[in-house]
Amino acid sequence: MSGTEIVETTPTRRVLVTGLATYWGGRLAQALEGFEQIEAIIGVDSRDPTLELERTEFVKVSNHHSLLQRIVRAAEIDTVIDARMIVNSLGAPVRATHENNVIGTMNILAACSGPDSPVRKFVFKSSTHYYGSEQDDPAFFTEAMRRPHAPATRIERDVIEAEQAVAEFAARRPEVTVTLLRCANVLGPDVDTGFTRMLALPMVPVVLGFDPRLQFVHEDDVVHALEHAAINRVPGTYNVAADGVLALSEAISLVGRRPLPLLPPIGAGLLAAPLRRLGFRTPDEMANLLRFGRGVDNRLYKATGFVYGFTSREAVIRLGEHMRLEPILRGRAREEGYVYEREVEEFLRWSPHVRRERPSEGAGADREPLGI
C-alpha cells in the first residue's frame, strides 16, 4: 500500500471509532464532534469511555466481527477509524496484546467487508515500530521501504501482521479509501508512553557509549493526523513524525533532567535489571531505540496538506514545561479540594429538575433553569 499526494475531499458523514475507551479513541471522538458535517459518531469498545463526550454514541461490544458488522450496517457507517493498536508491550499481557493488535484488527476488517458494506473509508493507526531499530538502518525510513531485519520484539511482529491484514483488505476492496498512519514516538502531557515515563525520571538512564537520534510527535498532532485522514481522501501509507531529530542527550537536557549512563551496551535483556532498580520497566521495543534510534521521512503526509503543530524539539520542550508545572497544579487541585464525579456532572448538565437562583436582593426570588 503506497502513499499518494492527491487529496480529494470526500463526504464523511457517519463515523465508527474503535477503541473508544483508549486515549486515542476518546481524543479522536472529541475532535470529530467539532465537525458539523459529521452526522453521527459511534464509538465501540469492551470498556467504558474515559473521556467526556457530548454527541458520540457509545456501544459496549467486543471485537467480534459479526457484532461489529451489525453496527456498521445498521448505522450505515461510511468511515471506520481503528485507533486500538497497543504499541507498548507493558500496556497489556502478551496474549491480550496480540489478540487486540492482530485478531482484533482482522475482525474489524471483516466487519467492513462484504458486497453490501456501506464503508468507503478505513483509517488505521499504526506505529513506526514497523521499521524496527538496528545499527545499519537508513538515516530516514520512507514509506516505500521494507524493514531490513526480521522483527526483534512481539510488538514489532504485531504491527507487521496487522499492517499486512490492512494491506490485504485494501487490495480486496479497491473502492474503499484505506489510510495507514505510522506514528513515531509520541510525547505530550496526557499520553502515557515509554519515553514520557523515562524522561520523567530524576536521572534518565542511557546506554553506555550510545546517544541515539530520536524523532518524536506531539500527541495533539497525532489526533490531528487521524482527523485529517477522516475528513479528506488520502489513500496510502504515511509516516506521522514531526520535523527534526534530537540526540537523546539533547532531549534529556531540554526537559531539565540529567543522563545516567548505567545501561550495558549489549544484550537488550540486560537493560531491564538496572532500570527496574530505578522503578522503571523498559518495554522490549525500546531497547534498540535507546542504542540506535530511528528516523522516518515525514514529507509524504505533509504533501497531502497536513500541517504539524510542533517539531520534535518543540514536543520535547512542551513536555518539559508540563513536567515543571504539573506538581504546582497538582498541589493547587488538592488545596481546592475539588473532586470530579461524572454522574454528578451528568445530573447537573441534563436533569430538568436542576435549577439555580438568580442573583437577588431578597428571599423568595424566582429561579431559572441551570445552564452549564
C-alpha positions in Angstrom: 0.0 0.0 0.0 1.8 3.1 -1.2 1.1 6.7 -0.4 -0.3 9.3 -2.7 -0.1 13.1 -2.9 -3.6 13.5 -4.3 -6.1 14.7 -1.7 -9.8 15.0 -2.5 -12.5 16.0 -0.1 -14.9 13.1 0.2 -18.1 13.1 2.3 -17.6 11.8 5.8 -21.0 11.7 7.4 -21.2 8.6 9.7 -18.1 7.5 11.6 -17.3 4.5 13.7 -14.4 4.9 16.1 -13.0 1.6 17.5 -11.3 1.6 20.9 -13.3 4.5 22.3 -12.0 3.7 25.8 -8.4 4.1 24.7 -6.7 7.5 24.9 -6.6 7.9 21.1 -10.1 6.7 20.5 -11.5 9.2 23.1 -9.4 12.1 21.9 -10.3 11.5 18.2 -14.1 11.2 19.0 -13.8 14.5 20.9 -12.1 16.1 17.9 -14.6 14.8 15.4 -17.5 16.2 17.4 -16.5 19.6 16.3 -17.2 18.9 12.6 -20.8 19.9 11.8 -20.8 17.9 8.5 -20.4 14.6 10.5 -23.9 13.4 11.3 -23.1 10.6 13.6 -20.2 9.3 15.6 -20.4 5.8 17.0 -17.7 4.6 19.4 -17.2 0.9 20.3 -15.2 -0.7 23.0 -15.4 -3.5 25.5 -14.7 -1.0 28.3 -16.4 2.3 29.2 -15.0 5.5 27.8 -12.7 7.5 30.0 -13.2 11.0 28.4 -16.2 13.2 28.4 -18.1 13.0 25.1 -21.1 15.0 24.0 -22.6 13.6 20.8 -20.7 10.4 20.4 -22.9 7.3 21.0 -21.1 4.5 22.8 -21.8 0.9 22.2 -20.2 -1.6 24.6 -19.2 -4.6 22.4 -16.3 -7.0 21.9 -14.2 -7.1 18.7 -16.3 -10.0 17.4 -16.8 -9.3 13.7 -20.4 -10.3 13.4 -21.5 -7.9 16.2 -19.4 -5.1 14.7 -20.8 -5.8 11.2 -24.3 -5.4 12.5 -23.5 -2.0 13.9 -21.7 -0.9 10.7 -24.7 -1.9 8.5 -27.4 -0.7 10.9 -25.8 2.8 11.3 -24.8 3.0 7.7 -21.2 3.7 8.7 -19.2 5.2 5.8 -15.9 5.8 7.7 -14.2 3.5 10.2 -11.2 4.7 12.2 -9.3 2.0 14.1 -7.3 3.5 16.9 -6.9 0.5 19.2 -3.3 -0.6 18.4 -1.2 -1.3 21.6 2.4 -0.2 20.9 3.7 -0.5 24.4 4.4 -4.1 25.4 3.8 -3.2 29.1 0.3 -2.0 28.3 -1.3 -5.4 28.5 -0.4 -9.1 28.9 1.2 -10.8 25.9 -1.8 -12.8 24.8 -4.2 -9.9 25.2 -1.9 -7.6 23.3 -1.7 -10.0 20.3 -5.5 -10.6 20.5 -6.1 -6.8 20.3 -3.5 -5.9 17.7 -3.8 -8.8 15.2 -7.0 -10.7 15.8 -9.0 -7.6 16.7 -7.8 -5.8 13.5 -8.8 -8.8 11.4 -12.2 -8.9 13.0 -12.8 -5.1 12.4 -11.7 -5.5 8.7 -14.1 -8.4 8.4 -16.9 -6.2 9.8 -16.1 -3.7 7.0 -16.2 -6.4 4.2 -18.9 -7.8 2.1 -20.6 -6.6 -1.1 -23.3 -4.7 0.8 -20.9 -2.9 3.2 -21.5 0.9 3.4 -17.9 1.5 4.4 -16.0 3.7 2.0 -13.1 4.8 4.1 -10.9 3.0 6.6 -8.2 4.7 8.7 -5.7 2.6 10.7 -3.4 4.0 13.4 -0.1 2.1 13.3 3.4 2.7 14.5 6.9 3.3 13.2 7.8 0.2 15.2 7.1 -1.4 11.8 10.6 -0.4 10.7 12.4 -1.7 13.8 15.7 -0.2 15.0 19.1 -1.6 14.1 22.7 -0.3 13.7 22.7 -0.4 9.9 19.3 1.2 9.3 19.0 4.2 6.9 19.0 7.6 8.4 15.4 8.1 7.5 12.8 5.4 6.5 10.4 6.3 3.7 7.0 4.6 3.5 8.1 2.6 0.5 11.0 0.9 2.4 10.7 -2.5 3.9 12.4 -3.1 7.2 15.8 -4.6 6.6 15.7 -7.0 9.5 13.3 -9.5 11.0 11.2 -8.2 13.8 13.0 -8.3 17.1 10.1 -7.9 19.5 6.5 -9.1 19.7 5.1 -5.6 19.3 7.0 -5.3 16.0 5.6 -8.6 14.9 2.1 -7.5 15.8 2.5 -4.3 13.8 3.7 -6.1 10.8 0.9 -8.7 10.9 -1.8 -6.1 11.5 -0.5 -3.9 8.6 -0.4 -7.0 6.3 -4.1 -7.6 7.1 -4.9 -3.9 6.3 -3.0 -4.2 3.0 -4.9 -7.3 2.0 -8.2 -5.6 2.8 -7.2 -2.6 0.6 -6.3 -5.0 -2.3 -9.7 -6.7 -2.0 -11.7 -3.5 -1.6 -10.3 -1.0 -4.1 -13.4 1.1 -3.8 -12.5 1.8 -0.1 -10.1 4.6 0.7 -7.6 2.9 3.1 -5.2 5.2 5.1 -2.5 3.7 7.3 -0.6 6.1 9.6 2.7 5.0 11.2 3.1 7.2 14.2 6.6 8.0 15.7 7.4 8.2 19.5 4.6 10.2 21.0 5.1 12.9 23.7 2.6 15.1 25.5 1.2 16.0 28.9 -1.6 13.4 28.8 -0.3 10.5 26.9 1.4 7.6 28.7 4.4 6.2 26.7 7.7 4.6 27.5 9.5 7.9 26.6 7.2 10.1 28.7 7.8 7.8 31.7 11.6 7.6 31.1 12.0 11.4 30.7 10.1 12.0 33.9 12.7 10.2 36.0 15.1 12.4 38.0 18.1 10.8 36.3 17.4 9.4 32.9 19.2 6.1 32.2 21.2 5.9 29.0 23.2 3.1 27.3 26.9 3.4 27.8 28.6 4.7 24.6 25.3 5.5 22.7 23.5 8.7 22.1 20.7 7.7 19.6 18.9 10.1 17.2 15.2 10.1 18.1 12.2 11.6 16.4 9.0 12.5 18.2 5.5 13.6 17.5 3.2 15.7 19.8 0.0 13.9 21.0 -2.1 16.7 19.5 -0.5 16.2 16.1 -1.4 12.5 16.2 -5.1 13.4 16.8 -5.0 16.0 14.0 -3.3 13.4 11.7 -6.2 10.9 12.3 -8.7 13.8 11.9 -7.1 14.8 8.6 -7.4 11.3 7.2 -11.0 11.0 8.4 -12.1 14.2 6.7 -10.1 14.0 3.5 -9.4 11.3 1.0 -5.7 10.3 1.5 -5.2 6.7 0.4 -1.9 5.0 1.2 0.6 4.6 4.0 2.1 7.6 5.7 4.7 8.3 8.4 3.5 10.7 11.1 6.5 12.2 12.8 7.5 15.8 13.5 10.2 17.7 11.7 13.7 17.2 13.1 15.6 14.7 15.1 17.2 15.0 18.5 20.0 13.2 20.2 18.7 11.5 23.4 21.1 13.6 25.4 19.6 16.8 24.0 16.1 15.6 24.8 17.1 14.9 28.4 18.6 18.4 28.7 15.5 20.1 27.3 13.3 18.5 29.9 15.7 19.6 32.7 17.0 16.1 33.5 20.4 14.6 33.6 21.6 11.4 31.9 22.6 8.4 34.0 24.9 6.2 31.9 24.4 2.8 33.6 22.9 0.5 30.9 25.1 -2.2 29.3 25.8 -1.6 25.6 25.0 -5.1 24.5 22.2 -7.5 25.2 18.7 -5.9 25.2 17.6 -8.2 28.0 20.3 -6.7 30.3 18.7 -3.3 30.2 15.8 -4.4 32.4 17.6 -5.0 35.7 19.2 -1.6 36.3 16.1 0.2 35.1 13.9 -1.9 37.5 16.0 -0.7 40.4 15.1 2.9 39.4 11.4 1.9 39.4 11.2 1.9 35.6 10.4 -1.0 33.4 11.6 -0.7 29.8 9.4 -2.1 27.1 11.3 -4.6 24.8 10.6 -2.4 21.8 12.5 0.5 23.4 15.8 -1.5 24.0 17.2 -1.0 20.5 15.8 2.6 20.2 17.9 3.5 23.2 21.0 2.4 21.3 20.4 3.0 17.6 17.4 5.4 17.5 15.2 5.8 14.4 14.2 8.5 11.9 11.4 8.5 9.4 10.7 10.7 6.4 7.5 12.8 7.0 7.3 14.6 3.7 4.6 12.4 2.1 1.8 13.2 4.6 2.7 16.9 4.5 2.2 16.8 0.8 -1.4 15.9 1.4 -1.9 19.2 3.1 -1.3 18.1 6.7 0.5 20.7 8.9 2.3 19.7 12.1 1.8 22.0 15.1 5.1 21.0 16.7 8.6 20.0 15.7 10.3 17.1 17.6 12.2 19.7 19.6 9.1 21.7 20.5 7.3 18.5 21.5 10.1 17.8 24.0 10.1 21.4 25.3 6.4 21.3 25.8 6.7 18.0 27.8 9.4 19.6 29.9 7.2 22.6 30.6 4.4 20.3 31.7 6.6 18.3 34.0 7.8 21.5 35.7 4.3 22.9 36.2 2.4 19.7 37.0 3.5 19.4 40.6 2.3 23.0 41.2 -1.0 22.4 39.5 -1.5 19.2 41.4 -0.9 21.0 44.7 -3.4 23.6 43.8 -6.0 21.0 43.0 -5.5 19.4 46.4 -5.9 22.7 48.1 -9.2 23.5 46.2 -10.5 20.1 47.2 -12.5 19.6 44.0 -13.3 16.0 43.1 -14.7 15.3 39.7 -17.7 12.9 39.6 -19.1 12.1 36.2 -22.5 11.1 37.5 -22.9 14.4 39.3 -21.8 16.4 36.2 -24.3 14.4 34.1 -27.1 15.3 36.6 -26.2 19.0 36.7 -25.9 19.2 32.9 -29.1 17.2 31.9 -31.6 16.9 34.7 -34.8 19.0 34.1 -35.1 19.3 37.9 -31.9 21.2 38.5 -32.5 25.0 38.9 -30.3 27.8 40.2 -31.1 31.1 42.0 -30.9 34.3 40.1 -28.8 37.0 41.7 -31.4 38.7 44.0 -31.7 41.2 46.8 -34.0 39.2 48.9 -35.5 35.8 49.6 -38.2 34.2 47.5 -36.5 35.2 44.2 -37.6 33.5 41.0 -35.5 30.6 39.8 -34.4 29.8 36.3 -33.1 26.5 34.6 -29.5 25.7 35.1 -27.3 26.2 32.0 -23.9 24.7 32.1 
